[in-house]
Amino acid sequence: MLKKVNNAGRTYDLLADGDRIAVAVSGGKDSNTLLDLLHRRRGVERCHLVAVHVLTGGEACPVTVD
């Protein structure tokens, strides 16, 4: 899978040195795999990678929409 990510990165010029990338993660297998693959890839371009998880709703963090 990393090979495919690397090929896509080169083909579409997705990452460049100094880029800042926010990756939305849910905590599930898919988003954790995406984060891991991008983390491995970032060494090639020296970009800054940040995982973002937004907690919405629930008793601990209620969300109100007007």
C-alpha positions in Angstrom: 0.0 0.0 0.0 2.9 2.4 0.7 4.2 1.8 -2.8 0.8 3.0 -4.2 0.8 6.1 -1.9 4.4 6.9 -3.0 3.4 6.5 -6.7 0.3 8.7 -6.3 2.5 11.3 -4.4 4.9 11.5 -7.3 2.3 11.3 -10.1 0.1 14.0 -8.7 2.7 16.1 -6.8 0.7 15.8 -3.6 3.4 16.7 -1.0 6.2 19.2 -1.1 8.9 20.3 1.3 7.5 22.4 4.1 3.8 21.5 3.5 1.5 21.5 6.5 -1.0 18.7 6.3 -4.0 18.1 8.6 -5.4 14.6 8.5 -8.9 14.1 9.8 -9.0 10.9 11.8 -11.9 9.0 13.4 -9.8 6.6 15.3 -10.8 3.7 13.1 -8.6 1.4 11.1 -9.0 3.3 7.8 -8.0 6.7 9.2 -5.2 5.3 11.3 -3.8 3.5 8.2 -4.0 6.7 6.2 -2.2 8.6 9.0 0.5 5.9 9.2 1.1 5.9 5.4 1.3 9.7 5.2 3.7 9.7 8.2 6.0 7.2 6.4 5.7 9.4 3.2 6.4 12.7 5.0 10.1 11.8 5.4 10.5 12.1 1.7 9.2 15.7 1.4 9.9 16.8 5.0 6.3 18.1 5.6 4.5 18.7 8.9 1.7 16.2 9.6 -1.0 16.8 12.2 -3.8 14.4 13.1 -7.2 16.1 13.8 -10.0 14.5 15.6 -13.2 16.5 16.4 -15.4 15.2 19.2 -19.0 16.1 18.6 -22.0 15.4 20.7 -22.3 13.1 23.7 -22.5 14.0 27.4 -18.9 15.1 27.6 -19.1 17.6 24.8 -22.6 18.5 23.8 -23.1 20.3 20.5 -26.0 22.8 20.0 -27.0 24.0 16.5 -29.3 27.0 16.2 
